[in-house]
Amino acid sequence: MIIQSKKVWLADQFVEAQIEVMNGKIINVYAYGEKKADVDYGSSRILPGFIDIHCHGAYGFDTNDAEEEGLRNWVRNIVDEGVTALLPTTITQSSEVLTKALKNVAKVVNDGYTGAEILGIHFEGPYLDMKYKGAQPEQYICRPSVEQFKKYQEAADGLIKYITIATETDEDFALTRYCAEHGVVVSIGHSAAASGDAIQAFAHGARSMTHVYNGMAPFNHRMNGLVGAAFCIKSMYGEIICDGNHSTPAALHQFFEAKGPHYGIMVSDALMAKGAPAGSRFIFGGNEIEIYPDGSAHLTSTKGLAGSTLCINEGLRILIEEALVPVDTAINSCTKNPAACLRIDDRKGSIKVGMDADLVVLDRDYKVLQTYCMGNAMLGGKTE
């Protein structure tokens, strides 16, 4: 199959080109019009497929629910926003609930599914700080434990690829070092760590920060906090929720100015409420949340932010059109950068010969016209 457009994202720019796909891979790239194209997208933009490394669920399903069909429905339909790969993300809960959730993801992966690729699991909690717990239920928060984590990883069949830890609670950075040594990305989050603490965590293997600005010690001109560390540690990745609610467009702009084009990662932090109308209520981590008209999710008890319903294609629009983030930086944040953070940029995140044929086609208004997962055209939960 050959598809073409006058705006294909190649080598950090839009060019006129054709992409040839076979057996799930990009096998060739040609000049526009060089070969007979099966599909011509005109001036619509063809980008690498989006990668969301922090997302709890959608369409009424939460990763902690441990329901096979809910997970299958999620990954089958998430392609409608251009997502071709993701990390289903847990939230702090009892060990029984978390173990079932991990086993459910592992079973779906082993049995097979259709849609966006499940790259692994983002294990958010229970090793968090109480002050910055956010919507995480405090009764299940505990101190980091290598032995406990080993049991969780066994339940997940080795699929935990990314973990959020309040690393200042990790004695001697034992779990941080263990994860780093075993290929699990450690992300500092829901944390009271100061800048100096973050530098120490980085030195012991931490590689990222979870939803910068949210769930962490704030920036102050004398006490720089974890946000200050996110700005200053240039080679540490940083997630950020790009819905315009968790961080204003100005704050998004400042974050990407500090991180540059290669270390900022857009995440949705989307909840099971994604796809539900305003006013809908759900139970998340044992707490009731309500969806506001702007798409944000809030705890009904405290009115505090509890997550988002962001679609990644809308996040890209916000970054480029409202936050005025450079186009290459914005595109990298949901393609190349998450792939690099997970160390899978040898097959994901770019349009190159030999890469997985994960592609998304956007119109001028950022609406998804088509998504290709490993070369399969998918939209509306269907494979064409």
WOLIN-V664614 format. One record per residue. RES is the residue in one letter. OMEGA is omega in radians with two decimals (* if undefined). Layout:
res/omega
RES/OMEGA
RES/OMEGA
This chain:
res/omega
M/3.08
I/3.01
I/-3.12
Q/3.08
S/3.03
K/3.12
K/3.07
V/-3.09
W/3.13
L/3.05
A/3.06
D/3.11
Q/3.06
F/3.13
V/3.03
E/-3.02
A/2.99
Q/3.10
I/3.09
E/-3.06
V/3.06
M/3.09
N/3.05
G/-3.09
K/2.97
I/-3.06
I/3.10
N/3.03
V/-3.10
Y/2.98
A/-3.13
Y/3.10
G/-3.09
E/3.12
K/3.06
K/-3.09
A/3.04
D/3.10
V/3.09
D/-3.11
Y/3.06
G/-3.13
S/3.06
S/-3.02
R/3.02
I/-3.10
L/2.95
P/3.11
G/-3.10
F/3.13
I/-3.14
D/-3.06
I/3.12
H/-3.11
C/-3.04
H/-3.12
G/3.13
A/3.00
Y/3.10
G/-3.14
F/3.03
D/-3.11
T/-3.14
N/-3.14
D/3.11
A/3.11
E/-3.09
E/-3.05
E/3.08
G/3.11
L/3.14
R/3.12
N/3.13
W/-3.06
V/3.11
R/-3.05
N/-3.10
I/3.11
V/-3.13
D/3.07
E/3.07
G/3.13
V/3.14
T/3.11
A/-3.07
L/3.00
L/3.01
P/-2.96
T/3.11
T/2.96
I/-3.13
T/3.07
Q/3.11
S/3.14
S/3.13
E/3.14
V/-3.12
L/3.14
T/3.11
K/-3.14
A/-3.14
L/3.13
K/-3.14
N/3.11
V/-3.13
A/-3.13
K/3.14
V/3.12
V/-3.10
N/-3.11
D/-3.14
G/-3.08
Y/3.14
T/3.06
G/3.14
A/-3.10
E/3.02
I/-3.06
L/-3.06
G/-3.10
I/2.95
H/-3.10
F/-3.12
E/-3.05
G/0.20
P/-3.01
Y/-2.98
L/3.10
D/-3.08
M/-3.08
K/-3.08
Y/-3.09
K/-3.09
G/-3.12
A/-3.14
Q/-3.10
P/-2.98
E/-3.07
Q/-3.12
Y/3.11
I/-3.12
C/-3.12
R/3.13
P/-3.13
S/3.12
V/-3.09
E/3.11
Q/3.14
F/3.11
K/3.12
K/3.09
Y/-3.13
Q/3.07
E/3.10
A/-3.12
A/-3.10
D/3.09
G/-3.03
L/3.07
I/-3.08
K/-3.01
Y/-3.10
I/3.04
T/-3.13
I/2.88
A/-2.93
T/3.11
E/3.08
T/-3.08
D/-3.05
E/-3.10
D/-3.13
F/-3.05
A/-3.13
L/3.09
T/-3.13
R/-3.14
Y/-3.13
C/-3.13
A/-3.14
E/-3.10
H/2.99
G/3.09
V/3.13
V/3.09
V/3.14
S/3.14
I/-3.12
G/-3.03
H/-2.88
S/3.05
A/-3.09
A/2.98
A/-3.11
S/3.14
G/3.08
D/-3.13
A/3.11
I/3.09
Q/3.12
A/3.10
F/-3.13
A/-3.14
H/3.00
G/3.09
A/-2.98
R/-3.03
S/2.99
M/-3.05
T/-3.10
H/-3.13
V/-3.03
Y/-3.07
N/3.12
G/3.14
M/3.09
A/-3.05
P/3.10
F/3.02
N/-3.05
H/3.06
R/3.07
M/-2.91
N/3.06
G/-3.13
L/3.08
V/3.09
G/3.09
A/3.10
A/3.12
F/-2.96
C/3.13
I/-2.95
K/-3.07
S/3.00
M/3.11
Y/3.09
G/3.02
E/2.98
I/-3.14
I/-2.97
C/-3.12
D/-3.12
G/3.11
N/3.11
H/3.07
S/3.13
T/3.06
P/3.11
A/3.11
A/3.06
L/3.12
H/-3.11
Q/3.12
F/-3.09
F/3.01
E/-3.12
A/-3.04
K/-3.09
G/-3.01
P/-2.93
H/-3.04
Y/3.05
G/-3.10
I/3.02
M/2.99
V/3.09
S/-2.97
D/-3.03
A/-3.12
L/3.08
M/-3.11
A/3.11
K/-3.11
G/3.13
A/-3.12
P/3.06
A/-3.11
G/3.12
S/3.12
R/-3.13
F/3.00
I/-3.12
F/-3.11
G/-3.13
G/-3.12
N/3.10
E/3.09
I/3.12
E/3.13
I/3.13
Y/-3.11
P/3.13
D/3.10
G/3.13
S/3.12
A/-3.08
H/3.00
L/3.12
T/-3.10
S/-3.05
T/-3.06
K/-3.13
G/3.10
L/-3.10
A/-3.11
G/-3.06
S/2.99
T/-3.03
L/2.92
C/-3.01
I/3.10
N/3.07
E/3.06
G/3.10
L/3.10
R/-3.13
I/-3.13
L/-3.04
I/-2.98
E/-3.09
E/-3.13
A/3.10
L/3.04
V/3.12
P/-3.03
V/-3.11
D/3.12
T/-3.13
A/3.14
I/3.11
N/-3.02
S/-3.13
C/-3.14
T/-3.04
K/-3.03
N/3.07
P/3.09
A/3.13
A/3.13
C/3.14
L/3.14
R/3.07
I/-3.12
D/3.01
D/3.12
R/-3.10
K/2.92
G/-3.12
S/3.03
I/-3.14
K/3.05
V/3.13
G/3.14
M/3.01
D/-3.12
A/3.04
D/-3.00
L/3.03
V/3.13
V/-3.11
L/2.99
D/-3.04
R/3.14
D/3.11
Y/3.02
K/3.14
V/3.09
L/3.12
Q/3.04
T/3.08
Y/3.05
C/-3.07
M/3.08
G/3.13
N/3.11
A/-3.09
M/3.04
L/3.14
G/3.11
G/-3.10
K/3.04
T/3.14
E/*
